[in-house]
Amino acid sequence: MDPSTSSAITLNINGEKHTLSVDHRTTLLDALRERLEMTGTKKGCDQGQCGACTVLVDGRRAVSCLQFAVAAEDRQITTIEGMAEGDELHPVQQAFLDLDGYQCGYCTPGQICSAVAVIEEHAAGWPSAVTDDVRPEAGPPPLTPEEIRERMSGNLCRCGAYTSIVQAVARAARSGRAAGPPATASAAGDTQEEKDKEAAA
């Protein structure tokens, strides 16, 4: 290994440490998929424009195709493989499943990672481009379909499942558990689903 072009790094991914030698030009996406065989994170455009490769780095969204693996050392990385707890899905995953927030599924891992961060960002009071009152004292704005669409706009779905994605994010946010332990499927049944559809209309 040439120390001028390569380094041994340790990546903390989904709570587990992985040590590997990488070329300094290796992206986090390629380290995940090609070196660590974590293929849940998808390679779409490879230019940071489609969001398919979105992961969480220290709890914030990152398109892994634009981040060097060496720059992610000693940071907390969460991929789609780390969202569920055993057989119990994360509330965002469950909402996507319940409300058909996917079709081919290729963009779904990135959509889910992004949605988890969106819900946390919103709860923290971060404004978006469509937020009317951006004063800190105003608190979180209502998480309307417009807010969700704007906040999720960096994740493209070529199948066009956007309506269901908005419904899924809204449901997960209302559960109040999207940043915590996975929740089971909603017991509200069709009544809850009708509310989700009305919210996204």
KOLBAVO-489031 format. One record per residue: residue number from 1; z, y, x of N, C-alpha, C in turn. Coordinates in nm, 2 decimals, padded with zeros to 4 digits. Atoms other than C-alpha are relative to their C-alpha. Layout:
N
(NUM (Z Y X) (Z Y X) (Z Y X))
...
***
This chain:
201
(1 (00.00 -00.12 00.08) (00.00 00.00 00.00) (00.00 00.12 00.09))
(2 (00.01 -00.12 -00.08) (-00.11 00.33 00.15) (00.09 00.11 -00.06))
(3 (-00.10 -00.09 00.06) (00.19 00.57 00.10) (-00.06 00.14 -00.03))
(4 (00.06 -00.13 00.03) (-00.05 00.87 00.10) (-00.07 00.00 -00.14))
(5 (00.07 00.01 00.13) (-00.23 00.74 -00.22) (00.07 -00.08 -00.10))
(6 (-00.07 00.09 00.10) (00.02 00.50 -00.38) (00.15 00.01 00.02))
(7 (-00.15 00.00 -00.01) (00.39 00.47 -00.46) (00.05 -00.11 -00.08))
(8 (-00.08 00.10 00.08) (00.64 00.22 -00.59) (00.08 00.09 -00.09))
(9 (-00.07 -00.08 00.10) (00.78 00.36 -00.91) (00.08 -00.09 -00.09))
(10 (-00.07 00.08 00.10) (01.03 00.25 -01.17) (-00.01 00.08 -00.13))
(11 (00.02 -00.06 00.14) (00.95 00.32 -01.54) (00.10 -00.06 -00.09))
(12 (-00.10 00.04 00.10) (01.22 00.31 -01.80) (-00.07 00.00 -00.14))
(13 (00.08 00.01 00.13) (01.03 00.18 -02.11) (00.07 -00.08 -00.10))
(14 (-00.07 00.07 00.11) (01.20 00.09 -02.43) (00.13 -00.06 00.04))
(15 (-00.13 00.04 -00.05) (01.53 00.06 -02.25) (00.00 -00.10 00.11))
(16 (00.01 00.09 -00.11) (01.40 -00.17 -01.98) (-00.07 00.06 00.12))
(17 (00.06 -00.06 -00.12) (01.32 -00.08 -01.62) (-00.11 -00.10 00.05))
(18 (00.11 00.07 -00.06) (00.99 -00.19 -01.47) (-00.04 00.07 00.13))
(19 (00.04 -00.06 -00.13) (00.91 -00.14 -01.10) (-00.14 -00.06 00.03))
(20 (00.14 00.03 -00.04) (00.55 -00.14 -00.99) (-00.06 00.09 00.10))
(21 (00.07 -00.09 -00.09) (00.32 00.00 -00.73) (-00.12 00.05 -00.07))
(22 (00.12 -00.06 00.07) (00.06 00.24 -00.86) (-00.07 00.10 00.09))
(23 (00.07 -00.11 -00.05) (-00.21 00.46 -00.73) (00.04 00.13 -00.06))
(24 (-00.05 -00.13 00.05) (-00.11 00.82 -00.77) (-00.08 00.05 -00.11))
(25 (00.08 -00.04 00.10) (-00.40 00.87 -01.00) (00.01 -00.08 -00.13))
(26 (-00.01 00.08 00.11) (-00.30 00.60 -01.24) (00.07 00.07 -00.12))
(27 (-00.07 -00.06 00.12) (-00.22 00.73 -01.59) (00.11 -00.09 -00.05))
(28 (-00.11 00.07 00.07) (00.08 00.63 -01.79) (-00.06 -00.10 -00.09))
(29 (00.07 00.09 00.09) (-00.16 00.47 -02.04) (-00.05 -00.12 00.07))
(30 (00.05 00.12 -00.07) (-00.32 00.25 -01.78) (00.11 -00.08 00.06))
(31 (-00.11 00.07 -00.05) (00.01 00.16 -01.63) (00.06 -00.09 -00.11))
(32 (-00.05 00.07 00.11) (00.13 00.05 -01.97) (-00.09 -00.12 -00.04))
(33 (00.10 00.10 00.06) (-00.18 -00.14 -02.08) (-00.04 -00.10 00.11))
(34 (00.06 00.09 -00.10) (-00.32 -00.28 -01.75) (00.10 -00.06 00.09))
(35 (-00.10 00.05 -00.10) (-00.02 -00.32 -01.53) (00.12 -00.07 -00.07))
(36 (-00.12 00.06 00.07) (00.26 -00.40 -01.78) (-00.03 -00.08 -00.13))
(37 (00.05 00.08 00.12) (00.05 -00.56 -02.06) (00.07 00.04 -00.13))
(38 (-00.05 -00.06 00.12) (00.20 -00.33 -02.32) (-00.12 00.06 -00.08))
(39 (00.13 -00.04 00.05) (-00.12 -00.31 -02.52) (00.01 00.06 -00.14))
(40 (-00.01 -00.07 00.13) (00.03 -00.16 -02.84) (-00.05 00.14 00.01))
(41 (00.05 -00.13 -00.02) (-00.05 00.18 -02.70) (-00.15 -00.01 00.03))
(42 (00.15 00.01 00.00) (-00.43 00.23 -02.75) (-00.07 00.10 00.08))
(43 (00.09 -00.10 -00.07) (-00.70 00.39 -02.54) (-00.11 00.03 -00.10))
(44 (00.10 -00.05 00.09) (-00.92 00.60 -02.76) (-00.10 00.08 00.07))
(45 (00.10 -00.09 -00.07) (-01.10 00.90 -02.62) (00.02 00.01 00.15))
(46 (-00.04 -00.01 -00.14) (-00.92 00.89 -02.28) (-00.01 00.15 00.05))
(47 (00.02 -00.14 -00.04) (-00.94 01.27 -02.29) (00.11 00.09 -00.07))
(48 (-00.11 -00.07 00.06) (-00.62 01.36 -02.48) (-00.03 00.07 -00.14))
(49 (00.04 -00.07 00.12) (-00.80 01.45 -02.80) (00.02 -00.08 -00.13))
(50 (-00.01 00.08 00.12) (-00.75 01.16 -03.04) (00.14 -00.04 -00.04))
(51 (-00.14 00.03 00.03) (-00.38 01.08 -03.01) (00.03 -00.15 -00.01))
(52 (-00.02 00.14 00.01) (-00.43 00.70 -03.01) (00.10 -00.05 00.10))
(53 (-00.08 00.05 -00.11) (-00.23 00.67 -02.69) (00.14 00.07 00.00))
(54 (-00.12 -00.07 00.01) (00.07 00.88 -02.81) (00.12 -00.09 00.02))
(55 (-00.13 00.07 -00.02) (00.41 00.76 -02.68) (00.11 00.11 00.00))
(56 (-00.11 -00.09 -00.01) (00.75 00.93 -02.67) (00.05 00.00 00.15))
(57 (-00.06 -00.02 -00.13) (00.87 01.07 -02.33) (00.12 00.09 -00.01))
(58 (-00.12 -00.07 00.02) (01.23 01.18 -02.34) (00.01 00.05 -00.15))
(59 (00.00 -00.04 00.14) (01.19 01.19 -02.72) (-00.11 00.09 -00.05))
(60 (00.11 -00.09 00.04) (00.89 01.42 -02.72) (-00.13 -00.07 00.01))
(61 (00.13 00.06 00.00) (00.53 01.33 -02.80) (-00.07 00.03 00.13))
(62 (00.08 -00.02 -00.12) (00.30 01.28 -02.50) (-00.12 -00.09 -00.02))
(63 (00.12 00.08 00.00) (-00.06 01.16 -02.49) (-00.01 -00.06 00.14))
(64 (-00.02 00.07 -00.13) (-00.03 00.90 -02.22) (-00.12 -00.01 00.09))
(65 (00.12 00.00 -00.08) (-00.39 00.92 -02.11) (-00.01 00.12 00.09))
(66 (00.00 -00.12 -00.08) (-00.32 01.26 -01.96) (00.12 00.02 00.09))
(67 (-00.12 -00.01 -00.08) (00.01 01.19 -01.79) (-00.01 -00.11 00.11))
(68 (00.00 00.10 -00.11) (00.03 01.03 -01.45) (00.13 -00.08 -00.01))
(69 (-00.12 00.09 00.01) (00.26 00.73 -01.43) (00.11 00.05 00.10))
(70 (-00.10 -00.04 -00.10) (00.43 00.87 -01.12) (00.09 00.12 -00.06))
(71 (-00.07 -00.11 00.06) (00.53 01.18 -01.33) (00.10 -00.05 -00.10))
(72 (-00.08 00.05 00.10) (00.70 00.96 -01.58) (00.12 -00.08 00.05))
(73 (-00.12 00.07 -00.06) (00.95 00.80 -01.34) (00.13 00.07 -00.03))
(74 (-00.13 -00.04 00.04) (01.31 00.83 -01.44) (00.01 00.07 -00.13))
(75 (00.00 -00.06 00.14) (01.22 00.95 -01.79) (00.01 -00.12 -00.10))
(76 (-00.02 00.10 00.10) (01.29 00.76 -02.11) (-00.13 -00.01 -00.08))
(77 (00.13 00.02 00.06) (00.96 00.62 -02.24) (00.02 -00.09 -00.12))
(78 (00.00 00.08 00.11) (00.93 00.48 -02.59) (-00.14 -00.03 -00.05))
(79 (00.13 00.04 00.05) (00.62 00.29 -02.70) (00.01 -00.06 -00.14))
(80 (-00.01 00.06 00.13) (00.53 00.13 -03.03) (00.08 -00.13 00.00))
(81 (-00.07 00.13 -00.01) (00.68 -00.20 -02.90) (00.15 00.02 00.00))
(82 (-00.14 -00.02 00.00) (01.02 -00.03 -02.88) (00.05 00.07 -00.13))
(83 (-00.04 -00.06 00.13) (01.03 00.11 -03.24) (00.08 -00.09 -00.08))
(84 (-00.07 00.09 00.08) (01.15 -00.19 -03.42) (00.13 -00.05 00.07))
(85 (-00.11 00.06 -00.06) (01.49 -00.35 -03.37) (00.00 -00.15 -00.04))
(86 (00.02 00.14 00.03) (01.42 -00.72 -03.36) (-00.11 -00.01 -00.11))
(87 (00.09 00.01 00.11) (01.26 -00.81 -03.69) (00.01 00.11 -00.10))
(88 (-00.02 -00.11 00.09) (01.38 -00.49 -03.86) (-00.09 00.12 00.04))
(89 (00.09 -00.11 -00.03) (01.11 -00.22 -03.87) (00.07 00.13 00.00))
(90 (-00.04 -00.14 00.00) (01.17 00.14 -03.79) (-00.04 00.05 -00.14))
(91 (00.03 -00.05 00.13) (01.17 00.34 -04.12) (-00.15 00.06 -00.01))
(92 (00.14 -00.05 00.00) (00.84 00.51 -04.02) (-00.10 -00.12 -00.01))
(93 (00.09 00.12 00.01) (00.68 00.16 -03.96) (00.00 -00.06 -00.14))
(94 (-00.01 00.06 00.13) (00.81 00.04 -04.29) (-00.08 00.08 -00.10))
(95 (00.07 -00.08 00.09) (00.67 00.34 -04.47) (-00.15 -00.01 00.01))
(96 (00.14 00.02 -00.03) (00.33 00.30 -04.31) (-00.04 -00.14 -00.07))
(97 (00.03 00.13 00.05) (00.34 -00.07 -04.42) (00.00 00.01 -00.16))
(98 (-00.02 -00.01 00.15) (00.46 00.01 -04.78) (-00.12 00.08 -00.06))
(99 (00.09 -00.10 00.06) (00.21 00.29 -04.84) (-00.14 -00.01 00.06))
(100 (00.14 00.02 -00.06) (-00.10 00.15 -04.65) (-00.04 00.12 00.08))
(101 (00.03 -00.11 -00.08) (-00.09 00.42 -04.39) (-00.09 -00.03 00.12))
(102 (00.09 00.05 -00.10) (-00.36 00.24 -04.19) (-00.11 -00.07 -00.06))
(103 (00.11 00.09 00.04) (-00.69 00.06 -04.22) (-00.03 -00.10 00.11))
(104 (00.02 00.10 -00.11) (-00.82 -00.09 -03.90) (00.12 -00.01 00.09))
(105 (-00.12 00.02 -00.07) (-00.49 -00.02 -03.74) (00.00 00.05 00.15))
(106 (00.01 -00.04 -00.14) (-00.62 00.11 -03.40) (00.08 00.12 00.03))
(107 (-00.07 -00.13 -00.03) (-00.47 00.46 -03.43) (00.15 -00.01 -00.04))
(108 (-00.14 00.01 00.06) (-00.15 00.33 -03.60) (00.11 00.02 00.09))
(109 (-00.11 -00.02 -00.09) (00.07 00.30 -03.30) (00.03 00.14 00.04))
(110 (-00.01 -00.14 -00.04) (00.00 00.65 -03.19) (00.05 00.09 -00.12))
(111 (-00.04 -00.07 00.12) (00.04 00.78 -03.55) (00.15 -00.02 -00.02))
(112 (-00.14 00.03 00.02) (00.38 00.61 -03.58) (00.09 00.07 00.10))
(113 (-00.08 -00.07 -00.10) (00.51 00.74 -03.25) (00.00 00.15 -00.02))
(114 (00.00 -00.14 00.03) (00.39 01.09 -03.34) (00.08 00.04 -00.12))
(115 (-00.07 -00.03 00.12) (00.54 01.07 -03.69) (00.15 00.00 00.03))
(116 (-00.14 00.00 -00.03) (00.88 00.98 -03.55) (00.04 00.13 00.07))
(117 (-00.03 -00.13 -00.07) (00.87 01.29 -03.32) (-00.01 00.11 -00.10))
(118 (00.02 -00.10 00.10) (00.74 01.50 -03.61) (00.13 00.02 -00.08))
(119 (-00.12 00.00 00.08) (01.04 01.41 -03.82) (00.12 00.06 00.07))
(120 (-00.11 -00.05 -00.08) (01.28 01.49 -03.54) (-00.02 00.15 00.03))
(121 (00.03 -00.14 -00.02) (01.11 01.82 -03.46) (00.02 00.08 -00.12))
(122 (-00.03 -00.08 00.13) (01.12 01.93 -03.82) (00.14 00.01 -00.03))
(123 (-00.14 -00.01 00.03) (01.48 01.84 -03.86) (00.07 00.10 00.10))
(124 (-00.06 -00.10 -00.09) (01.56 02.05 -03.55) (-00.04 00.14 -00.02))
(125 (00.04 -00.14 00.04) (01.39 02.35 -03.71) (-00.12 00.05 00.07))
(126 (00.12 -00.05 -00.07) (01.08 02.37 -03.50) (-00.11 00.04 -00.10))
(127 (00.11 -00.04 00.09) (00.81 02.57 -03.68) (-00.13 -00.06 00.04))
(128 (00.13 00.04 -00.02) (00.45 02.47 -03.71) (-00.09 00.12 -00.02))
(129 (00.10 -00.10 00.02) (00.13 02.68 -03.74) (-00.01 00.05 -00.15))
(130 (00.00 -00.04 00.14) (00.17 02.68 -04.12) (00.14 00.04 -00.05))
(131 (-00.13 -00.04 00.04) (00.54 02.76 -04.13) (00.00 00.15 -00.04))
(132 (00.00 -00.14 00.04) (00.59 03.08 -04.33) (00.11 00.08 00.07))
(133 (-00.11 -00.07 -00.06) (00.93 03.18 -04.19) (00.04 -00.07 00.13))
(134 (-00.03 00.06 -00.13) (00.97 03.11 -03.82) (00.12 00.05 00.06))
(135 (-00.13 -00.05 -00.06) (01.30 03.28 -03.77) (00.09 -00.12 00.02))
(136 (-00.09 00.11 -00.02) (01.56 03.04 -03.62) (00.10 -00.02 -00.11))
(137 (-00.10 00.01 00.11) (01.81 03.13 -03.89) (-00.05 -00.05 -00.13))
(138 (00.06 00.05 00.13) (01.57 03.02 -04.16) (00.02 -00.15 -00.01))
(139 (-00.02 00.15 00.01) (01.63 02.65 -04.07) (-00.14 -00.07 -00.02))
(140 (00.12 00.08 00.02) (01.38 02.37 -04.12) (-00.08 00.04 -00.13))
(141 (00.08 -00.03 00.12) (01.09 02.46 -04.36) (-00.01 -00.12 -00.09))
(142 (00.03 00.12 00.08) (01.02 02.23 -04.65) (-00.11 -00.08 00.06))
(143 (00.10 00.09 -00.06) (00.83 01.93 -04.52) (-00.10 -00.03 -00.10))
(144 (00.11 00.01 00.10) (00.53 01.98 -04.75) (-00.11 -00.08 00.06))
(145 (00.12 00.06 -00.05) (00.21 01.79 -04.72) (-00.08 00.08 00.10))
(146 (00.07 -00.09 -00.09) (00.06 02.09 -04.55) (00.07 00.00 00.14))
(147 (-00.08 00.00 -00.12) (00.34 02.09 -04.29) (-00.03 -00.13 00.07))
(148 (00.02 00.13 -00.06) (00.29 01.72 -04.23) (-00.14 -00.01 00.06))
(149 (00.14 00.01 -00.05) (-00.09 01.75 -04.19) (-00.01 00.08 00.13))
(150 (00.01 -00.08 -00.12) (-00.05 02.03 -03.94) (00.07 -00.06 00.12))
(151 (-00.08 00.06 -00.11) (00.22 01.86 -03.74) (-00.06 -00.13 00.05))
(152 (00.06 00.13 -00.04) (00.02 01.53 -03.73) (-00.15 00.02 00.04))
(153 (00.14 -00.03 -00.02) (-00.31 01.70 -03.66) (-00.06 -00.05 00.13))
(154 (00.05 00.05 -00.12) (-00.33 01.58 -03.31) (-00.03 -00.15 00.01))
(155 (00.02 00.14 00.01) (-00.36 01.22 -03.43) (-00.12 -00.03 -00.10))
(156 (00.12 00.03 00.08) (-00.71 01.12 -03.56) (00.00 -00.14 -00.05))
(157 (00.02 00.13 00.06) (-00.78 00.84 -03.80) (-00.14 -00.01 -00.04))
(158 (00.14 00.01 00.03) (-01.14 00.74 -03.80) (-00.03 -00.07 -00.13))
(159 (00.02 00.06 00.13) (-01.09 00.53 -04.11) (00.03 00.09 -00.11))
(160 (-00.03 -00.10 00.10) (-00.96 00.83 -04.30) (00.11 -00.03 -00.09))
(161 (-00.12 00.04 00.08) (-00.62 00.70 -04.41) (00.10 00.11 -00.01))
(162 (-00.09 -00.11 -00.01) (-00.48 01.05 -04.40) (00.09 00.02 -00.12))
(163 (-00.09 -00.01 00.12) (-00.35 01.06 -04.76) (00.12 -00.09 00.01))
(164 (-00.11 00.10 -00.01) (-00.14 00.75 -04.71) (00.09 00.03 00.12))
(165 (-00.08 -00.04 -00.11) (-00.03 00.87 -04.37) (00.10 00.11 -00.03))
(166 (-00.09 -00.11 00.05) (00.11 01.19 -04.52) (00.11 -00.05 -00.09))
(167 (-00.10 00.06 00.09) (00.28 00.99 -04.79) (00.11 -00.08 00.08))
(168 (-00.10 00.08 -00.08) (00.44 00.76 -04.53) (00.09 00.09 00.08))
(169 (-00.09 -00.09 -00.08) (00.57 01.04 -04.31) (00.10 00.07 -00.10))
(170 (-00.09 -00.06 00.10) (00.71 01.21 -04.62) (00.12 -00.09 -00.04))
(171 (-00.10 00.09 00.04) (00.89 00.90 -04.73) (00.10 -00.03 00.11))
(172 (-00.09 00.03 -00.11) (01.03 00.82 -04.39) (00.10 00.12 00.02))
(173 (-00.08 -00.12 -00.02) (01.16 01.18 -04.36) (00.11 00.01 -00.11))
(174 (-00.10 00.00 00.11) (01.33 01.16 -04.70) (00.11 -00.10 00.02))
(175 (-00.10 00.11 -00.01) (01.51 00.84 -04.60) (00.12 00.05 00.08))
(176 (-00.10 -00.05 -00.09) (01.71 01.04 -04.35) (00.04 -00.09 00.11))
(177 (-00.04 00.09 -00.10) (01.71 00.75 -04.12) (-00.12 -00.02 00.10))
(178 (00.12 00.02 -00.08) (01.38 00.79 -03.94) (00.03 00.02 00.15))
(179 (-00.03 -00.01 -00.14) (01.55 00.89 -03.61) (00.11 -00.10 00.04))
(180 (-00.11 00.09 -00.03) (01.82 00.62 -03.64) (-00.05 -00.15 -00.01))
(181 (00.03 00.14 00.01) (01.83 00.24 -03.70) (-00.11 -00.02 -00.10))
(182 (00.10 00.03 00.10) (01.54 00.08 -03.89) (00.06 -00.02 -00.13))
(183 (-00.04 00.01 00.14) (01.57 00.08 -04.26) (-00.09 -00.11 -00.07))
(184 (00.08 00.09 00.07) (01.46 -00.19 -04.50) (-00.09 00.07 -00.10))
(185 (00.09 -00.06 00.10) (01.19 -00.14 -04.76) (00.08 00.07 -00.11))
(186 (-00.06 -00.08 00.11) (01.27 00.11 -05.03) (00.02 -00.09 -00.13))
(187 (-00.03 00.08 00.12) (01.43 -00.04 -05.34) (-00.05 00.07 -00.12))
(188 (00.04 -00.08 00.11) (01.29 00.24 -05.55) (-00.13 -00.05 -00.06))
(189 (00.12 00.06 00.06) (00.96 00.05 -05.60) (-00.11 00.10 -00.04))
(190 (00.11 -00.08 00.04) (00.68 00.20 -05.79) (00.04 00.15 -00.03))
(191 (-00.04 -00.14 00.03) (00.88 00.51 -05.89) (00.00 00.08 00.12))
(192 (00.01 -00.07 -00.12) (00.92 00.61 -05.53) (-00.14 00.02 00.05))
(193 (00.14 -00.01 -00.05) (00.56 00.54 -05.45) (-00.07 00.10 -00.08))
(194 (00.06 -00.11 00.08) (00.45 00.76 -05.74) (00.04 00.14 00.05))
(195 (-00.05 -00.13 -00.05) (00.67 01.04 -05.60) (-00.08 00.03 00.13))
(196 (00.07 -00.03 -00.12) (00.50 01.00 -05.26) (-00.14 00.04 -00.02))
(197 (00.13 -00.04 00.03) (00.16 01.02 -05.41) (-00.01 00.14 -00.05))
(198 (00.00 -00.14 00.05) (00.25 01.34 -05.60) (00.03 00.10 00.11))
(199 (-00.03 -00.09 -00.11) (00.39 01.49 -05.28) (-00.12 00.03 00.08))
(200 (00.11 -00.02 -00.09) (00.07 01.44 -05.10) (-00.12 00.05 -00.07))
(201 (00.12 -00.05 00.08) (-00.16 01.56 -05.38) (-00.03 00.14 00.03))
***
